[in-house]
Amino acid sequence: MTITSTRKFGIRLDNNIANEYVAMAEARGISPSTLLRELLTSNLHLALFKFEIYKLEKRLDEHSKMVMDTTNKIVATEQIQRDMARMYLMMLWLLRSQGSTRENLEDLQQRAEVYYQKYYKKNN
């Protein structure tokens, strides 16, 4: 790794911890400052890697929530459509059982379509 510019940081460590770092540095044949720089750099890389993983997990969670919300809306829409179809068939049966003619039913359907076009179609 080539260092293009540097910046100094001063840290205070417990004597026992500092002695352990000195012993590790001497075992590798490097200075304690070089050892600390290597450790901090490798920890930075690990921290950045963990941060990127966190961001990906967050995006996946958001996507999963969006998929679940969309799925729930589709299920609710299908349920509403199913309920509306049942109500429509029940109302047709009731009207037919009361003696309504086919022409009366077709007239009601046409008026319902006009009402839908006038009040709902333009809003959706």
N, CA, C and O atoms as CSV, one atom per row, in Angstrom:
chain,resi,resn,atom,element,x,y,z
A,1,MET,N,N,0.839,-1.178,0.000
A,1,MET,CA,C,0.000,0.000,0.000
A,1,MET,C,C,0.882,1.238,0.000
A,1,MET,O,O,1.754,1.390,0.856
A,2,THR,N,N,0.654,2.109,-0.952
A,2,THR,CA,C,1.425,3.339,-1.050
A,2,THR,C,C,0.670,4.453,-0.352
A,2,THR,O,O,-0.513,4.683,-0.603
A,3,ILE,N,N,1.375,5.133,0.524
A,3,ILE,CA,C,0.760,6.236,1.264
A,3,ILE,C,C,1.093,7.524,0.532
A,3,ILE,O,O,2.261,7.877,0.372
A,4,THR,N,N,0.044,8.230,0.085
A,4,THR,CA,C,0.266,9.477,-0.645
A,4,THR,C,C,0.313,10.681,0.281
A,4,THR,O,O,1.057,11.629,0.027
A,5,SER,N,N,-0.469,10.656,1.347
A,5,SER,CA,C,-0.418,11.724,2.341
A,5,SER,C,C,-0.779,11.104,3.683
A,5,SER,O,O,-1.435,10.064,3.742
A,6,THR,N,N,-0.354,11.742,4.738
A,6,THR,CA,C,-0.587,11.175,6.067
A,6,THR,C,C,-1.221,12.201,6.985
A,6,THR,O,O,-1.245,13.400,6.710
A,7,ARG,N,N,-1.724,11.684,8.069
A,7,ARG,CA,C,-2.292,12.516,9.111
A,7,ARG,C,C,-1.979,11.839,10.437
A,7,ARG,O,O,-2.098,10.619,10.552
A,8,LYS,N,N,-1.584,12.607,11.427
A,8,LYS,CA,C,-1.207,12.045,12.718
A,8,LYS,C,C,-2.394,11.983,13.654
A,8,LYS,O,O,-3.241,12.876,13.677
A,9,PHE,N,N,-2.438,10.895,14.437
A,9,PHE,CA,C,-3.411,10.749,15.509
A,9,PHE,C,C,-2.648,10.314,16.747
A,9,PHE,O,O,-1.770,9.456,16.663
A,10,GLY,N,N,-2.962,10.881,17.866
A,10,GLY,CA,C,-2.353,10.479,19.119
A,10,GLY,C,C,-3.374,9.698,19.932
A,10,GLY,O,O,-4.512,10.138,20.093
A,11,ILE,N,N,-2.971,8.550,20.442
A,11,ILE,CA,C,-3.892,7.750,21.260
A,11,ILE,C,C,-3.217,7.380,22.568
A,11,ILE,O,O,-1.995,7.244,22.641
A,12,ARG,N,N,-4.022,7.222,23.582
A,12,ARG,CA,C,-3.520,6.781,24.877
A,12,ARG,C,C,-4.071,5.382,25.124
A,12,ARG,O,O,-5.265,5.131,24.961
A,13,LEU,N,N,-3.180,4.476,25.521
A,13,LEU,CA,C,-3.580,3.103,25.800
A,13,LEU,C,C,-3.146,2.726,27.207
A,13,LEU,O,O,-2.178,3.264,27.745
A,14,ASP,N,N,-3.867,1.813,27.777
A,14,ASP,CA,C,-3.466,1.208,29.039
A,14,ASP,C,C,-2.087,0.577,28.838
A,14,ASP,O,O,-1.803,0.044,27.766
A,15,ASN,N,N,-1.225,0.633,29.866
A,15,ASN,CA,C,0.144,0.100,29.733
A,15,ASN,C,C,0.155,-1.367,29.324
A,15,ASN,O,O,0.960,-1.764,28.482
A,16,ASN,N,N,-0.716,-2.169,29.899
A,16,ASN,CA,C,-0.730,-3.596,29.548
A,16,ASN,C,C,-1.083,-3.799,28.076
A,16,ASN,O,O,-0.481,-4.635,27.401
A,17,ILE,N,N,-2.044,-3.046,27.586
A,17,ILE,CA,C,-2.444,-3.158,26.179
A,17,ILE,C,C,-1.306,-2.662,25.285
A,17,ILE,O,O,-0.973,-3.294,24.283
A,18,ALA,N,N,-0.718,-1.532,25.656
A,18,ALA,CA,C,0.396,-0.990,24.872
A,18,ALA,C,C,1.544,-1.987,24.807
A,18,ALA,O,O,2.151,-2.159,23.751
A,19,ASN,N,N,1.849,-2.644,25.918
A,19,ASN,CA,C,2.927,-3.642,25.936
A,19,ASN,C,C,2.607,-4.811,25.006
A,19,ASN,O,O,3.507,-5.349,24.361
A,20,GLU,N,N,1.350,-5.206,24.931
A,20,GLU,CA,C,0.957,-6.301,24.019
A,20,GLU,C,C,1.164,-5.887,22.569
A,20,GLU,O,O,1.653,-6.674,21.758
A,21,TYR,N,N,0.787,-4.638,22.238
A,21,TYR,CA,C,1.005,-4.158,20.870
A,21,TYR,C,C,2.496,-4.087,20.544
A,21,TYR,O,O,2.903,-4.456,19.442
A,22,VAL,N,N,3.307,-3.625,21.477
A,22,VAL,CA,C,4.760,-3.565,21.268
A,22,VAL,C,C,5.300,-4.969,21.039
A,22,VAL,O,O,6.115,-5.180,20.141
A,23,ALA,N,N,4.846,-5.943,21.852
A,23,ALA,CA,C,5.321,-7.321,21.700
A,23,ALA,C,C,4.914,-7.875,20.325
A,23,ALA,O,O,5.718,-8.544,19.677
A,24,MET,N,N,3.679,-7.608,19.870
A,24,MET,CA,C,3.244,-8.087,18.554
A,24,MET,C,C,4.081,-7.448,17.453
A,24,MET,O,O,4.483,-8.121,16.504
A,25,ALA,N,N,4.344,-6.146,17.578
A,25,ALA,CA,C,5.138,-5.444,16.566
A,25,ALA,C,C,6.553,-6.002,16.518
A,25,ALA,O,O,7.087,-6.233,15.433
A,26,GLU,N,N,7.170,-6.223,17.683
A,26,GLU,CA,C,8.533,-6.760,17.729
A,26,GLU,C,C,8.578,-8.174,17.141
A,26,GLU,O,O,9.545,-8.539,16.471
A,27,ALA,N,N,7.539,-8.965,17.391
A,27,ALA,CA,C,7.493,-10.317,16.851
A,27,ALA,C,C,7.454,-10.294,15.321
A,27,ALA,O,O,7.979,-11.200,14.675
A,28,ARG,N,N,6.851,-9.287,14.755
A,28,ARG,CA,C,6.775,-9.167,13.294
A,28,ARG,C,C,7.942,-8.365,12.725
A,28,ARG,O,O,8.114,-8.292,11.508
A,29,GLY,N,N,8.742,-7.762,13.606
A,29,GLY,CA,C,9.896,-6.981,13.151
A,29,GLY,C,C,9.519,-5.620,12.587
A,29,GLY,O,O,10.195,-5.098,11.701
A,30,ILE,N,N,8.439,-5.050,13.101
A,30,ILE,CA,C,8.013,-3.722,12.659
A,30,ILE,C,C,7.819,-2.833,13.880
A,30,ILE,O,O,7.823,-3.305,15.016
A,31,SER,N,N,7.650,-1.552,13.629
A,31,SER,CA,C,7.449,-0.626,14.747
A,31,SER,C,C,5.994,-0.698,15.219
A,31,SER,O,O,5.107,-1.072,14.452
A,32,PRO,N,N,5.755,-0.337,16.484
A,32,PRO,CA,C,4.372,-0.334,16.986
A,32,PRO,C,C,3.454,0.586,16.179
A,32,PRO,O,O,2.279,0.269,15.993
A,33,SER,N,N,3.969,1.718,15.700
A,33,SER,CA,C,3.124,2.624,14.916
A,33,SER,C,C,2.717,1.978,13.584
A,33,SER,O,O,1.593,2.163,13.118
A,34,THR,N,N,3.643,1.216,12.972
A,34,THR,CA,C,3.314,0.519,11.721
A,34,THR,C,C,2.262,-0.561,11.976
A,34,THR,O,O,1.333,-0.741,11.188
A,35,LEU,N,N,2.426,-1.269,13.083
A,35,LEU,CA,C,1.441,-2.304,13.441
A,35,LEU,C,C,0.059,-1.677,13.653
A,35,LEU,O,O,-0.942,-2.179,13.141
A,36,LEU,N,N,0.013,-0.582,14.407
A,36,LEU,CA,C,-1.275,0.079,14.652
A,36,LEU,C,C,-1.878,0.604,13.359
A,36,LEU,O,O,-3.089,0.506,13.163
A,37,ARG,N,N,-1.050,1.165,12.464
A,37,ARG,CA,C,-1.557,1.651,11.181
A,37,ARG,C,C,-2.150,0.492,10.371
A,37,ARG,O,O,-3.225,0.628,9.787
A,38,GLU,N,N,-1.447,-0.652,10.336
A,38,GLU,CA,C,-1.961,-1.816,9.610
A,38,GLU,C,C,-3.271,-2.314,10.214
A,38,GLU,O,O,-4.216,-2.630,9.490
A,39,LEU,N,N,-3.322,-2.382,11.543
A,39,LEU,CA,C,-4.540,-2.848,12.210
A,39,LEU,C,C,-5.719,-1.913,11.958
A,39,LEU,O,O,-6.829,-2.355,11.661
A,40,LEU,N,N,-5.455,-0.616,12.082
A,40,LEU,CA,C,-6.526,0.354,11.850
A,40,LEU,C,C,-6.989,0.335,10.395
A,40,LEU,O,O,-8.183,0.453,10.122
A,41,THR,N,N,-6.048,0.187,9.462
A,41,THR,CA,C,-6.409,0.139,8.043
A,41,THR,C,C,-7.231,-1.101,7.733
A,41,THR,O,O,-8.239,-1.022,7.031
A,42,SER,N,N,-6.801,-2.254,8.257
A,42,SER,CA,C,-7.567,-3.476,7.982
A,42,SER,C,C,-8.937,-3.408,8.653
A,42,SER,O,O,-9.922,-3.897,8.099
A,43,ASN,N,N,-9.007,-2.806,9.844
A,43,ASN,CA,C,-10.306,-2.644,10.497
A,43,ASN,C,C,-11.201,-1.680,9.721
A,43,ASN,O,O,-12.417,-1.863,9.663
A,44,LEU,N,N,-10.589,-0.648,9.121
A,44,LEU,CA,C,-11.367,0.276,8.309
A,44,LEU,C,C,-11.969,-0.446,7.105
A,44,LEU,O,O,-13.138,-0.247,6.774
A,45,HIS,N,N,-11.166,-1.282,6.456
A,45,HIS,CA,C,-11.668,-2.030,5.303
A,45,HIS,C,C,-12.813,-2.944,5.723
A,45,HIS,O,O,-13.817,-3.053,5.019
A,46,LEU,N,N,-12.662,-3.590,6.853
A,46,LEU,CA,C,-13.712,-4.466,7.362
A,46,LEU,C,C,-14.963,-3.665,7.714
A,46,LEU,O,O,-16.084,-4.086,7.425
A,47,ALA,N,N,-14.760,-2.510,8.338
A,47,ALA,CA,C,-15.896,-1.666,8.700
A,47,ALA,C,C,-16.626,-1.167,7.453
A,47,ALA,O,O,-17.856,-1.144,7.422
A,48,LEU,N,N,-15.877,-0.769,6.431
A,48,LEU,CA,C,-16.503,-0.326,5.183
A,48,LEU,C,C,-17.256,-1.466,4.516
A,48,LEU,O,O,-18.354,-1.270,3.994
A,49,PHE,N,N,-16.669,-2.654,4.532
A,49,PHE,CA,C,-17.321,-3.824,3.956
A,49,PHE,C,C,-18.619,-4.130,4.695
A,49,PHE,O,O,-19.644,-4.408,4.071
A,50,LYS,N,N,-18.573,-4.078,6.038
A,50,LYS,CA,C,-19.782,-4.312,6.836
A,50,LYS,C,C,-20.844,-3.250,6.546
A,50,LYS,O,O,-22.036,-3.554,6.491
A,51,PHE,N,N,-20.404,-2.006,6.361
A,51,PHE,CA,C,-21.341,-0.925,6.067
A,51,PHE,C,C,-22.027,-1.155,4.720
A,51,PHE,O,O,-23.231,-0.937,4.585
A,52,GLU,N,N,-21.257,-1.594,3.731
A,52,GLU,CA,C,-21.851,-1.885,2.414
A,52,GLU,C,C,-22.853,-3.040,2.515
A,52,GLU,O,O,-23.908,-3.007,1.882
A,53,ILE,N,N,-22.525,-4.043,3.300
A,53,ILE,CA,C,-23.452,-5.163,3.508
A,53,ILE,C,C,-24.716,-4.665,4.191
A,53,ILE,O,O,-25.821,-5.060,3.819
A,54,TYR,N,N,-24.561,-3.808,5.179
A,54,TYR,CA,C,-25.719,-3.229,5.873
A,54,TYR,C,C,-26.617,-2.477,4.893
A,54,TYR,O,O,-27.839,-2.619,4.933
A,55,LYS,N,N,-26.005,-1.668,4.005
A,55,LYS,CA,C,-26.797,-0.913,3.036
A,55,LYS,C,C,-27.557,-1.856,2.097
A,55,LYS,O,O,-28.721,-1.613,1.778
A,56,LEU,N,N,-26.897,-2.926,1.660
A,56,LEU,CA,C,-27.570,-3.898,0.797
A,56,LEU,C,C,-28.712,-4.590,1.525
A,56,LEU,O,O,-29.790,-4.774,0.958
A,57,GLU,N,N,-28.486,-4.972,2.767
A,57,GLU,CA,C,-29.547,-5.610,3.555
A,57,GLU,C,C,-30.725,-4.660,3.745
A,57,GLU,O,O,-31.882,-5.076,3.683
A,58,LYS,N,N,-30.427,-3.385,3.977
A,58,LYS,CA,C,-31.493,-2.400,4.149
A,58,LYS,C,C,-32.308,-2.262,2.868
A,58,LYS,O,O,-33.536,-2.201,2.917
A,59,ARG,N,N,-31.637,-2.214,1.733
A,59,ARG,CA,C,-32.343,-2.136,0.447
A,59,ARG,C,C,-33.186,-3.382,0.217
A,59,ARG,O,O,-34.319,-3.289,-0.255
A,60,LEU,N,N,-32.638,-4.546,0.546
A,60,LEU,CA,C,-33.405,-5.785,0.387
A,60,LEU,C,C,-34.630,-5.800,1.289
A,60,LEU,O,O,-35.703,-6.243,0.880
A,61,ASP,N,N,-34.469,-5.316,2.517
A,61,ASP,CA,C,-35.615,-5.224,3.433
A,61,ASP,C,C,-36.684,-4.295,2.880
A,61,ASP,O,O,-37.871,-4.616,2.917
A,62,GLU,N,N,-36.262,-3.136,2.364
A,62,GLU,CA,C,-37.218,-2.189,1.790
A,62,GLU,C,C,-37.933,-2.808,0.594
A,62,GLU,O,O,-39.142,-2.645,0.429
A,63,HIS,N,N,-37.174,-3.521,-0.240
A,63,HIS,CA,C,-37.770,-4.171,-1.401
A,63,HIS,C,C,-38.753,-5.257,-0.959
A,63,HIS,O,O,-39.834,-5.390,-1.532
A,64,SER,N,N,-38.376,-6.027,0.055
A,64,SER,CA,C,-39.264,-7.077,0.563
A,64,SER,C,C,-40.559,-6.471,1.099
A,64,SER,O,O,-41.644,-7.001,0.859
A,65,LYS,N,N,-40.440,-5.355,1.826
A,65,LYS,CA,C,-41.635,-4.687,2.345
A,65,LYS,C,C,-42.514,-4.193,1.208
A,65,LYS,O,O,-43.738,-4.309,1.263
A,66,MET,N,N,-41.878,-3.635,0.166
A,66,MET,CA,C,-42.640,-3.146,-0.977
A,66,MET,C,C,-43.368,-4.299,-1.672
A,66,MET,O,O,-44.530,-4.170,-2.056
A,67,VAL,N,N,-42.672,-5.422,-1.829
A,67,VAL,CA,C,-43.294,-6.597,-2.454
A,67,VAL,C,C,-44.461,-7.090,-1.601
A,67,VAL,O,O,-45.521,-7.428,-2.128
A,68,MET,N,N,-44.265,-7.130,-0.289
A,68,MET,CA,C,-45.343,-7.582,0.604
A,68,MET,C,C,-46.527,-6.623,0.556
A,68,MET,O,O,-47.676,-7.065,0.516
A,69,ASP,N,N,-46.265,-5.320,0.560
A,69,ASP,CA,C,-47.344,-4.334,0.472
A,69,ASP,C,C,-48.117,-4.494,-0.831
A,69,ASP,O,O,-49.348,-4.476,-0.839
A,70,THR,N,N,-47.382,-4.653,-1.936
A,70,THR,CA,C,-48.026,-4.832,-3.237
A,70,THR,C,C,-48.843,-6.112,-3.258
A,70,THR,O,O,-49.965,-6.133,-3.763
A,71,THR,N,N,-48.275,-7.184,-2.706
A,71,THR,CA,C,-48.988,-8.461,-2.657
A,71,THR,C,C,-50.261,-8.331,-1.828
A,71,THR,O,O,-51.314,-8.837,-2.215
A,72,ASN,N,N,-50.162,-7.652,-0.692
A,72,ASN,CA,C,-51.345,-7.459,0.157
A,72,ASN,C,C,-52.417,-6.647,-0.561
A,72,ASN,O,O,-53.607,-6.940,-0.442
A,73,LYS,N,N,-51.993,-5.622,-1.308
A,73,LYS,CA,C,-52.958,-4.817,-2.063
A,73,LYS,C,C,-53.634,-5.654,-3.143
A,73,LYS,O,O,-54.837,-5.529,-3.367
A,74,ILE,N,N,-52.861,-6.509,-3.812
A,74,ILE,CA,C,-53.434,-7.364,-4.861
A,74,ILE,C,C,-54.432,-8.338,-4.247
A,74,ILE,O,O,-55.520,-8.538,-4.787
A,75,VAL,N,N,-54.067,-8.940,-3.127
A,75,VAL,CA,C,-54.967,-9.880,-2.455
A,75,VAL,C,C,-56.242,-9.164,-2.018
A,75,VAL,O,O,-57.340,-9.697,-2.177
A,76,ALA,N,N,-56.098,-7.958,-1.468
A,76,ALA,CA,C,-57.276,-7.195,-1.033
A,76,ALA,C,C,-58.149,-6.836,-2.230
A,76,ALA,O,O,-59.375,-6.919,-2.149
A,77,THR,N,N,-57.534,-6.439,-3.333
A,77,THR,CA,C,-58.287,-6.097,-4.538
A,77,THR,C,C,-59.030,-7.312,-5.070
A,77,THR,O,O,-60.194,-7.211,-5.457
A,78,GLU,N,N,-58.362,-8.461,-5.090
A,78,GLU,CA,C,-59.014,-9.689,-5.559
A,78,GLU,C,C,-60.186,-10.052,-4.659
A,78,GLU,O,O,-61.235,-10.480,-5.142
A,79,GLN,N,N,-60.009,-9.881,-3.346
A,79,GLN,CA,C,-61.084,-10.185,-2.405
A,79,GLN,C,C,-62.271,-9.243,-2.621
A,79,GLN,O,O,-63.424,-9.672,-2.588
A,80,ILE,N,N,-61.984,-7.972,-2.839
A,80,ILE,CA,C,-63.058,-6.999,-3.091
A,80,ILE,C,C,-63.794,-7.357,-4.376
A,80,ILE,O,O,-65.024,-7.316,-4.421
A,81,GLN,N,N,-63.050,-7.706,-5.419
A,81,GLN,CA,C,-63.680,-8.085,-6.683
A,81,GLN,C,C,-64.541,-9.335,-6.508
A,81,GLN,O,O,-65.644,-9.407,-7.048
A,82,ARG,N,N,-64.051,-10.303,-5.769
A,82,ARG,CA,C,-64.809,-11.528,-5.506
A,82,ARG,C,C,-66.094,-11.206,-4.737
A,82,ARG,O,O,-67.166,-11.719,-5.060
A,83,ASP,N,N,-65.972,-10.347,-3.711
A,83,ASP,CA,C,-67.152,-9.957,-2.924
A,83,ASP,C,C,-68.163,-9.190,-3.775
A,83,ASP,O,O,-69.371,-9.399,-3.661
A,84,MET,N,N,-67.655,-8.303,-4.626
A,84,MET,CA,C,-68.558,-7.542,-5.494
A,84,MET,C,C,-69.289,-8.470,-6.461
A,84,MET,O,O,-70.482,-8.291,-6.705
A,85,ALA,N,N,-68.593,-9.446,-7.005
A,85,ALA,CA,C,-69.228,-10.398,-7.925
A,85,ALA,C,C,-70.313,-11.194,-7.200
A,85,ALA,O,O,-71.386,-11.430,-7.754
A,86,ARG,N,N,-70.035,-11.602,-5.972
A,86,ARG,CA,C,-71.044,-12.339,-5.186
A,86,ARG,C,C,-72.261,-11.471,-4.918
A,86,ARG,O,O,-73.397,-11.927,-5.047
A,87,MET,N,N,-72.022,-10.215,-4.543
A,87,MET,CA,C,-73.145,-9.303,-4.281
A,87,MET,C,C,-73.943,-9.061,-5.552
A,87,MET,O,O,-75.172,-9.015,-5.511
A,88,TYR,N,N,-73.264,-8.907,-6.674
A,88,TYR,CA,C,-73.945,-8.678,-7.947
A,88,TYR,C,C,-74.848,-9.863,-8.283
A,88,TYR,O,O,-76.011,-9.690,-8.646
A,89,LEU,N,N,-74.296,-11.065,-8.157
A,89,LEU,CA,C,-75.104,-12.252,-8.463
A,89,LEU,C,C,-76.275,-12.389,-7.491
A,89,LEU,O,O,-77.368,-12.789,-7.889
A,90,MET,N,N,-76.051,-12.060,-6.221
A,90,MET,CA,C,-77.129,-12.137,-5.233
A,90,MET,C,C,-78.225,-11.118,-5.570
A,90,MET,O,O,-79.413,-11.428,-5.480
A,91,MET,N,N,-77.821,-9.901,-5.958
A,91,MET,CA,C,-78.815,-8.888,-6.308
A,91,MET,C,C,-79.585,-9.292,-7.562
A,91,MET,O,O,-80.796,-9.087,-7.635
A,92,LEU,N,N,-78.895,-9.864,-8.548
A,92,LEU,CA,C,-79.602,-10.352,-9.738
A,92,LEU,C,C,-80.620,-11.428,-9.375
A,92,LEU,O,O,-81.750,-11.428,-9.863
A,93,TRP,N,N,-80.201,-12.332,-8.520
A,93,TRP,CA,C,-81.108,-13.403,-8.099
A,93,TRP,C,C,-82.330,-12.814,-7.386
A,93,TRP,O,O,-83.461,-13.224,-7.645
A,94,LEU,N,N,-82.093,-11.842,-6.481
A,94,LEU,CA,C,-83.205,-11.210,-5.772
A,94,LEU,C,C,-84.158,-10.504,-6.739
A,94,LEU,O,O,-85.376,-10.639,-6.623
A,95,LEU,N,N,-83.605,-9.758,-7.684
A,95,LEU,CA,C,-84.442,-9.051,-8.649
A,95,LEU,C,C,-85.234,-10.037,-9.513
A,95,LEU,O,O,-86.416,-9.828,-9.783
A,96,ARG,N,N,-84.571,-11.105,-9.940
A,96,ARG,CA,C,-85.261,-12.106,-10.757
A,96,ARG,C,C,-86.346,-12.823,-9.958
A,96,ARG,O,O,-87.416,-13.130,-10.484
A,97,SER,N,N,-86.057,-13.090,-8.666
A,97,SER,CA,C,-87.054,-13.786,-7.843
A,97,SER,C,C,-88.263,-12.903,-7.544
A,97,SER,O,O,-89.335,-13.404,-7.206
A,98,GLN,N,N,-88.083,-11.559,-7.672
A,98,GLN,CA,C,-89.192,-10.621,-7.457
A,98,GLN,C,C,-89.982,-10.365,-8.737
A,98,GLN,O,O,-90.930,-9.579,-8.745
A,99,GLY,N,N,-89.585,-11.033,-9.814
A,99,GLY,CA,C,-90.341,-10.946,-11.052
A,99,GLY,C,C,-89.815,-9.927,-12.044
A,99,GLY,O,O,-90.528,-9.593,-12.990
A,100,SER,N,N,-88.610,-9.419,-11.878
A,100,SER,CA,C,-88.047,-8.468,-12.847
A,100,SER,C,C,-87.799,-9.172,-14.174
A,100,SER,O,O,-87.422,-10.342,-14.225
A,101,THR,N,N,-88.021,-8.427,-15.229
A,101,THR,CA,C,-87.795,-8.991,-16.561
A,101,THR,C,C,-86.359,-8.743,-16.992
A,101,THR,O,O,-85.629,-7.967,-16.376
A,102,ARG,N,N,-85.976,-9.417,-18.057
A,102,ARG,CA,C,-84.627,-9.264,-18.605
A,102,ARG,C,C,-84.397,-7.803,-19.017
A,102,ARG,O,O,-83.310,-7.263,-18.810
A,103,GLU,N,N,-85.409,-7.172,-19.595
A,103,GLU,CA,C,-85.281,-5.777,-20.026
A,103,GLU,C,C,-85.035,-4.854,-18.831
A,103,GLU,O,O,-84.215,-3.939,-18.903
A,104,ASN,N,N,-85.753,-5.103,-17.729
A,104,ASN,CA,C,-85.547,-4.296,-16.518
A,104,ASN,C,C,-84.105,-4.425,-16.016
A,104,ASN,O,O,-83.481,-3.438,-15.625
A,105,LEU,N,N,-83.588,-5.661,-16.033
A,105,LEU,CA,C,-82.218,-5.899,-15.563
A,105,LEU,C,C,-81.203,-5.220,-16.481
A,105,LEU,O,O,-80.238,-4.625,-16.001
A,106,GLU,N,N,-81.408,-5.302,-17.779
A,106,GLU,CA,C,-80.494,-4.658,-18.722
A,106,GLU,C,C,-80.529,-3.138,-18.549
A,106,GLU,O,O,-79.493,-2.481,-18.651
A,107,ASP,N,N,-81.712,-2.578,-18.288
A,107,ASP,CA,C,-81.842,-1.142,-18.033
A,107,ASP,C,C,-81.065,-0.754,-16.771
A,107,ASP,O,O,-80.366,0.259,-16.759
A,108,LEU,N,N,-81.188,-1.555,-15.713
A,108,LEU,CA,C,-80.444,-1.285,-14.469
A,108,LEU,C,C,-78.937,-1.356,-14.714
A,108,LEU,O,O,-78.185,-0.532,-14.193
A,109,GLN,N,N,-78.497,-2.327,-15.497
A,109,GLN,CA,C,-77.071,-2.462,-15.794
A,109,GLN,C,C,-76.563,-1.247,-16.571
A,109,GLN,O,O,-75.466,-0.759,-16.300
A,110,GLN,N,N,-77.337,-0.761,-17.522
A,110,GLN,CA,C,-76.935,0.415,-18.291
A,110,GLN,C,C,-76.861,1.653,-17.404
A,110,GLN,O,O,-75.929,2.448,-17.522
A,111,ARG,N,N,-77.833,1.816,-16.524
A,111,ARG,CA,C,-77.804,2.964,-15.611
A,111,ARG,C,C,-76.623,2.875,-14.652
A,111,ARG,O,O,-76.004,3.887,-14.322
A,112,ALA,N,N,-76.319,1.671,-14.212
A,112,ALA,CA,C,-75.155,1.487,-13.327
A,112,ALA,C,C,-73.867,1.837,-14.058
A,112,ALA,O,O,-72.973,2.443,-13.467
A,113,GLU,N,N,-73.755,1.473,-15.319
A,113,GLU,CA,C,-72.571,1.793,-16.114
A,113,GLU,C,C,-72.435,3.306,-16.291
A,113,GLU,O,O,-71.334,3.846,-16.176
A,114,VAL,N,N,-73.533,3.984,-16.566
A,114,VAL,CA,C,-73.501,5.444,-16.700
A,114,VAL,C,C,-73.081,6.081,-15.379
A,114,VAL,O,O,-72.272,7.008,-15.372
A,115,TYR,N,N,-73.614,5.601,-14.275
A,115,TYR,CA,C,-73.264,6.130,-12.952
A,115,TYR,C,C,-71.768,5.926,-12.689
A,115,TYR,O,O,-71.087,6.826,-12.199
A,116,TYR,N,N,-71.271,4.736,-13.021
A,116,TYR,CA,C,-69.844,4.436,-12.836
A,116,TYR,C,C,-68.985,5.383,-13.677
A,116,TYR,O,O,-68.023,5.962,-13.174
A,117,GLN,N,N,-69.331,5.538,-14.947
A,117,GLN,CA,C,-68.554,6.411,-15.831
A,117,GLN,C,C,-68.555,7.851,-15.320
A,117,GLN,O,O,-67.542,8.545,-15.409
A,118,LYS,N,N,-69.678,8.292,-14.791
A,118,LYS,CA,C,-69.812,9.673,-14.351
A,118,LYS,C,C,-69.054,9.950,-13.052
A,118,LYS,O,O,-68.392,10.982,-12.938
A,119,TYR,N,N,-69.139,9.056,-12.083
A,119,TYR,CA,C,-68.608,9.347,-10.750
A,119,TYR,C,C,-67.299,8.649,-10.386
A,119,TYR,O,O,-66.562,9.144,-9.534
A,120,TYR,N,N,-66.996,7.524,-11.004
A,120,TYR,CA,C,-65.816,6.761,-10.589
A,120,TYR,C,C,-64.733,6.684,-11.641
A,120,TYR,O,O,-63.551,6.768,-11.306
A,121,LYS,N,N,-65.090,6.530,-12.878
A,121,LYS,CA,C,-64.104,6.313,-13.931
A,121,LYS,C,C,-63.122,7.467,-14.036
A,121,LYS,O,O,-61.923,7.240,-14.193
A,122,LYS,N,N,-63.604,8.692,-13.952
A,122,LYS,CA,C,-62.726,9.860,-14.099
A,122,LYS,C,C,-61.762,10.012,-12.928
A,122,LYS,O,O,-60.706,10.624,-13.084
A,123,ASN,N,N,-62.104,9.461,-11.744
A,123,ASN,CA,C,-61.255,9.579,-10.558
A,123,ASN,C,C,-60.142,8.539,-10.531
A,123,ASN,O,O,-59.163,8.712,-9.805
A,124,ASN,N,N,-60.265,7.484,-11.287
A,124,ASN,CA,C,-59.285,6.396,-11.241
A,124,ASN,C,C,-58.427,6.338,-12.458
A,124,ASN,O,O,-57.556,5.474,-12.559
